Amino acid sequence: MNPKLLFFKLNQTFITILLLFIGLNASGQENKVVSDLGLWTEIKLEKKFLKDFRFNVSQHLRLKNNITDFDNYISELGLIYNINKNFAIGVNGRYTRNKKYSGLVENNYRYDLDFRYERKLSERLKLFYRLRYQKEFYGSGVFYEEVNYYESEVRNRIKLRWKLNEIHRFYGSGEIFRLTKKLREPFFDSYRLWVGDDIISTIGGIDLAFGLEHQLNSENPYTFFIFKIKYEIEL
C-alpha cells in the first residue's frame, strides 16, 4: 500500500474516534464523566554498555481534561540486560508527581521488573512480548510506614510491528492489567491498546501513536483516549 494513502487512512480513523469521544463526553456532562482525552509526551536517552546492557533515563509530561490540565510528571531510570537476541530482563525505578481529578497532588514511587521476548515472524513483521510486575507506593508511603499504601500489578503486553521501509515501522499492541490491592482479591483492572508509527530519523527515534485505556470490573468504567509523542536518542 502507498505510504501516503496508509497515513491518510490512519488519520481518518483517528479523527473518527476523536469525534466519537467528543460526543460521548458531551452526553455525560450532566452526570459522571466517564471518558477523557489526554496527551503523553516523553524524552528518553539510552546508552549501551558492556555489550549486553542498556541504561536509560526518561522524562514524561502527561496532560488530561481534553489536553488542558496537568496530569503527571514522571522521572524514570531503567536497566535492561539482553540474555540473547530473543530474551531480555529489566528493572526500572520511577517517581511520579500525580495530580488527581479532585485536585489532590501525590508524590508516588514505583519499581518494575520486566521479562521480554522478541522474535522475527517474517522479513517485515516482528513480535514483541513483555511481562511486567510493578509495585507503586502512593503519597510517599514508601518512606513512612504509617501511610504505607501501595498497589501492585502484573501486566501482559503483546505487540506486532510491521516494517514499511527504513523510516516507518507501524505497530499495534494490547496490554492487560491485573491489580492487587489491600482488602481485595487480585482482579483484572484495565486494558490498554495502541496503534502507532516508530519513525527512524537522523535526529533520533520518534514514536507517534494513538491509544486508549479502558477500566474493567467497575459499575461506571472509565475510558481514557491518548495521543502519544515520544522522542528517543541513543548515546
C-alpha positions as CSV (number, residue, x, y, z in Angstrom):
1,M,0.0,0.0,0.0
2,N,1.2,3.5,-0.8
3,P,2.6,5.1,2.4
4,K,0.7,8.4,1.9
5,L,-2.6,6.5,1.4
6,L,-1.9,4.5,4.6
7,F,-1.1,7.6,6.6
8,F,-4.3,9.3,5.3
9,K,-6.4,6.3,6.3
10,L,-4.9,6.3,9.8
11,N,-5.7,10.0,10.1
12,Q,-9.3,9.3,9.1
13,T,-9.5,6.6,11.8
14,F,-8.1,8.9,14.5
15,I,-10.5,11.7,13.6
16,T,-13.5,9.4,13.6
17,I,-12.5,8.0,17.1
18,L,-11.9,11.6,18.4
19,L,-15.4,12.8,17.2
20,L,-17.0,9.8,18.8
21,F,-15.2,10.6,22.0
22,I,-16.4,14.2,22.0
23,G,-19.9,13.1,21.5
24,L,-19.7,10.6,24.4
25,N,-18.1,13.2,26.6
26,A,-20.7,15.8,25.9
27,S,-23.5,13.4,26.6
28,G,-22.1,12.7,30.1
29,Q,-21.6,16.3,31.2
30,E,-24.7,16.3,33.3
31,N,-23.8,13.1,35.0
32,K,-20.4,11.4,35.8
33,V,-17.9,11.9,33.0
34,V,-16.5,8.5,32.2
35,S,-14.1,9.4,29.4
36,D,-11.3,11.9,28.8
37,L,-8.7,12.8,26.2
38,G,-5.0,13.1,27.1
39,L,-1.5,13.7,25.7
40,W,1.5,11.7,26.8
41,T,5.0,13.1,25.9
42,E,8.3,11.5,26.7
43,I,12.0,12.2,26.1
44,K,14.3,9.2,26.5
45,L,18.1,8.8,26.5
46,E,19.6,5.4,26.2
47,K,23.2,4.2,26.4
48,K,24.6,0.7,25.6
49,F,27.5,-0.6,27.7
50,L,29.3,-3.9,28.4
51,K,27.9,-5.3,25.1
52,D,24.6,-6.7,26.6
53,F,23.4,-3.9,28.9
54,R,21.4,-0.8,28.2
55,F,20.8,2.1,30.6
56,N,18.1,4.7,30.0
57,V,16.7,7.8,31.6
58,S,13.3,9.3,30.7
59,Q,11.2,12.4,31.5
60,H,7.4,12.3,30.9
61,L,4.8,15.0,30.9
62,R,1.1,13.9,30.7
63,L,-2.0,16.1,30.3
64,K,-5.7,15.3,30.8
65,N,-9.1,17.1,30.7
66,N,-9.1,17.2,26.9
67,I,-5.3,18.1,27.0
68,T,-5.9,21.2,29.0
69,D,-4.7,20.2,32.5
70,F,-1.6,18.7,34.1
71,D,-1.9,15.0,35.0
72,N,1.6,13.5,35.7
73,Y,5.2,14.5,35.7
74,I,7.4,11.4,35.7
75,S,11.1,10.8,36.1
76,E,12.3,7.3,35.3
77,L,15.6,5.2,35.3
78,G,15.9,1.8,33.7
79,L,18.4,-1.0,33.1
80,I,18.0,-3.8,30.6
81,Y,20.1,-6.9,30.2
82,N,19.9,-8.8,26.8
83,I,20.2,-12.5,27.6
84,N,20.4,-13.3,23.9
85,K,18.8,-12.0,20.7
86,N,15.3,-13.1,21.8
87,F,15.2,-12.7,25.6
88,A,15.9,-9.8,28.0
89,I,15.2,-8.8,31.6
90,G,14.9,-5.3,33.0
91,V,14.4,-3.2,36.1
92,N,13.0,0.4,36.4
93,G,12.6,3.0,39.1
94,R,10.0,5.8,38.7
95,Y,9.0,9.0,40.6
96,T,5.6,10.4,39.7
97,R,4.1,13.8,40.6
98,N,0.5,12.9,40.2
99,K,-2.5,15.3,40.1
100,K,-5.9,13.7,40.7
101,Y,-9.2,14.9,39.2
102,S,-10.1,16.1,42.7
103,G,-7.1,18.4,42.7
104,L,-5.1,16.4,45.2
105,V,-1.4,16.1,44.3
106,E,0.6,13.0,45.3
107,N,4.3,12.0,45.2
108,N,4.4,8.4,44.2
109,Y,7.3,5.9,43.8
110,R,7.3,2.7,41.7
111,Y,9.6,-0.1,40.7
112,D,9.1,-2.5,37.8
113,L,10.6,-6.0,37.0
114,D,10.4,-7.0,33.3
115,F,10.7,-10.1,31.3
116,R,10.9,-9.5,27.5
117,Y,10.8,-11.6,24.4
118,E,11.0,-10.7,20.7
119,R,11.1,-12.7,17.5
120,K,11.0,-12.0,13.8
121,L,7.9,-13.6,12.2
122,S,8.9,-12.6,8.7
123,E,11.3,-10.2,6.9
124,R,9.0,-7.3,7.8
125,L,6.9,-8.5,10.8
126,K,8.2,-8.7,14.3
127,L,6.6,-9.9,17.6
128,F,7.3,-8.4,21.0
129,Y,6.0,-9.7,24.4
130,R,6.6,-8.2,27.8
131,L,5.6,-9.5,31.2
132,R,5.9,-6.8,33.9
133,Y,5.5,-6.8,37.7
134,Q,5.2,-3.4,39.2
135,K,4.7,-2.1,42.7
136,E,3.7,1.5,43.4
137,F,3.8,3.4,46.7
138,Y,1.3,6.3,46.9
139,G,1.6,9.5,48.8
140,S,5.2,8.9,49.8
141,G,4.2,5.7,51.6
142,V,7.5,4.1,50.7
143,F,9.2,6.3,53.4
144,Y,6.6,6.3,56.2
145,E,5.1,3.1,57.4
146,E,2.0,4.8,58.9
147,V,0.9,5.9,55.4
148,N,2.4,2.8,53.6
149,Y,-0.4,2.4,51.0
150,Y,0.7,0.6,47.8
151,E,-0.7,-1.4,44.9
152,S,0.9,-4.0,42.7
153,E,0.1,-5.0,39.1
154,V,1.0,-7.8,36.7
155,R,0.9,-6.6,33.1
156,N,1.0,-8.7,29.9
157,R,1.6,-6.9,26.7
158,I,1.8,-8.2,23.1
159,K,3.0,-6.0,20.2
160,L,3.3,-6.6,16.5
161,R,5.4,-4.3,14.4
162,W,5.5,-4.1,10.6
163,K,8.4,-2.5,8.8
164,L,7.2,-0.5,5.9
165,N,10.7,0.9,4.9
166,E,13.9,2.2,6.6
167,I,12.0,5.1,8.2
168,H,8.5,3.9,9.1
169,R,7.6,0.9,11.3
170,F,3.9,0.7,12.1
171,Y,2.7,-1.2,15.2
172,G,-0.3,-2.3,17.2
173,S,-0.2,-3.5,20.8
174,G,-2.6,-4.7,23.5
175,E,-1.9,-4.9,27.3
176,I,-4.0,-6.3,30.2
177,F,-3.5,-5.2,33.8
178,R,-4.2,-7.4,36.8
179,L,-4.3,-5.4,40.0
180,T,-3.6,-6.4,43.6
181,K,-4.6,-4.1,46.4
182,K,-5.4,-4.2,50.2
183,L,-8.6,-5.9,51.3
184,R,-9.4,-7.2,47.8
185,E,-8.6,-10.3,45.8
186,P,-6.5,-9.7,42.6
187,F,-8.6,-8.7,39.6
188,F,-8.3,-7.5,36.0
189,D,-8.3,-3.8,36.4
190,S,-8.0,-2.4,32.8
191,Y,-6.6,-2.9,29.3
192,R,-4.6,-0.6,27.0
193,L,-4.5,-0.5,23.2
194,W,-2.1,1.3,20.9
195,V,-1.6,1.9,17.1
196,G,1.4,3.9,16.1
197,D,4.4,4.6,14.0
198,D,8.0,4.2,15.1
199,I,9.9,6.7,12.9
200,I,13.7,6.5,12.4
201,S,15.2,9.9,11.7
202,T,18.6,11.5,11.6
203,I,17.9,13.2,15.0
204,G,16.7,10.1,16.8
205,G,13.6,7.9,17.1
206,I,10.1,9.3,17.2
207,D,7.1,7.3,18.3
208,L,3.7,8.8,17.3
209,A,0.7,6.8,18.5
210,F,-3.0,6.9,19.4
211,G,-4.4,4.7,22.1
212,L,-7.0,4.1,24.7
213,E,-7.1,2.7,28.3
214,H,-10.4,1.2,29.5
215,Q,-11.3,0.3,33.0
216,L,-12.7,-3.2,33.9
217,N,-14.8,-4.5,36.7
218,S,-16.4,-1.2,37.5
219,E,-20.0,-0.1,37.6
220,N,-19.0,3.1,35.7
221,P,-16.0,2.1,33.6
222,Y,-13.6,4.9,32.6
223,T,-12.1,5.2,29.2
224,F,-9.1,7.4,28.5
225,F,-8.1,8.3,24.9
226,I,-4.4,9.1,24.5
227,F,-2.2,10.8,21.9
228,K,1.4,9.9,22.5
229,I,4.6,11.6,21.3
230,K,7.9,10.0,22.3
231,Y,11.4,11.1,21.3
232,E,14.4,8.8,21.9
233,I,18.1,9.3,21.5
234,E,20.7,6.6,21.6
235,L,24.0,7.9,23.0
